[in-house]
């Protein structure tokens, strides 16, 4: 077993008490986890975020561009650092 598997409650607690909004996104761009602070920052509930495309968190004027970059990154993560211009 790994440390994460041995202490899942501790990791969950850590993610919930961090002062930052955190989302885990899968390889298809779907939000699989959102901590409480992210819900406060965005105004979405946990249930509204989980299962949605990450683009729901991207300003509407940037969504099309973000989709292209996300797909490129999914194909080859070494080609372009996420968040880089």
C-alpha positions in Angstrom: 0.0 0.0 0.0 1.1 3.6 -0.6 1.0 6.4 1.9 -2.0 7.9 0.2 -3.9 4.6 0.5 -2.9 4.2 4.1 -4.1 7.7 5.1 -6.9 8.8 2.8 -8.8 10.7 5.5 -5.7 12.8 6.2 -5.3 13.7 2.6 -9.0 14.6 2.2 -8.8 16.8 5.3 -5.7 18.5 3.9 -7.4 19.3 0.6 -10.4 20.7 2.4 -8.6 23.0 4.8 -6.2 24.5 2.2 -7.0 28.2 1.6 -7.0 27.6 -2.2 -9.7 26.4 -4.5 -8.7 22.9 -5.8 -10.1 20.8 -8.5 -8.9 17.5 -9.8 -9.6 17.1 -13.5 -9.4 13.8 -15.4 -7.8 13.3 -18.8 -11.1 14.2 -20.5 -11.3 17.6 -18.8 -14.0 16.5 -16.4 -13.9 17.8 -12.8 -13.7 14.8 -10.5 -13.1 16.6 -7.2 -13.6 20.1 -5.9 -12.8 21.3 -2.5 -15.1 23.5 -0.4 -13.0 26.6 -1.0 -13.5 26.2 -4.7 -17.2 26.2 -4.3 -17.0 29.4 -2.2 -14.8 31.1 -4.8 -16.9 30.1 -7.8 -20.4 30.2 -6.3 -21.1 26.7 -7.6 -22.1 23.9 -5.3 -20.0 20.7 -5.1 -22.6 18.8 -7.0 -22.7 21.5 -9.7 -18.9 21.3 -10.3 -18.2 17.6 -10.1 -18.9 15.9 -13.4 -18.7 19.2 -15.4 -16.1 20.1 -17.9 -13.3 22.2 -16.4 -14.2 24.9 -18.9 -17.0 25.9 -16.5 -14.3 27.6 -14.5 -12.8 29.4 -17.5 -14.1 32.8 -18.5 -16.5 32.4 -21.5 -14.3 34.5 -23.8 -11.4 32.0 -23.2 -13.2 28.7 -23.4 -12.7 27.9 -27.0 -8.9 28.6 -26.8 -8.8 26.6 -23.5 -10.4 23.6 -25.2 -7.8 23.6 -27.9 -4.9 23.9 -25.5 -6.4 21.2 -23.2 -6.7 18.7 -26.0 -3.1 19.4 -27.2 -1.8 18.9 -23.7 -3.8 15.7 -23.3 -2.1 14.4 -26.5 1.4 15.3 -25.5 1.9 16.9 -22.0 5.6 17.6 -22.8 4.7 19.7 -25.8 3.3 22.7 -23.9 3.2 23.4 -20.2 -0.4 24.0 -19.0 -0.9 27.7 -18.4 1.9 28.8 -20.6 1.1 31.3 -23.4 
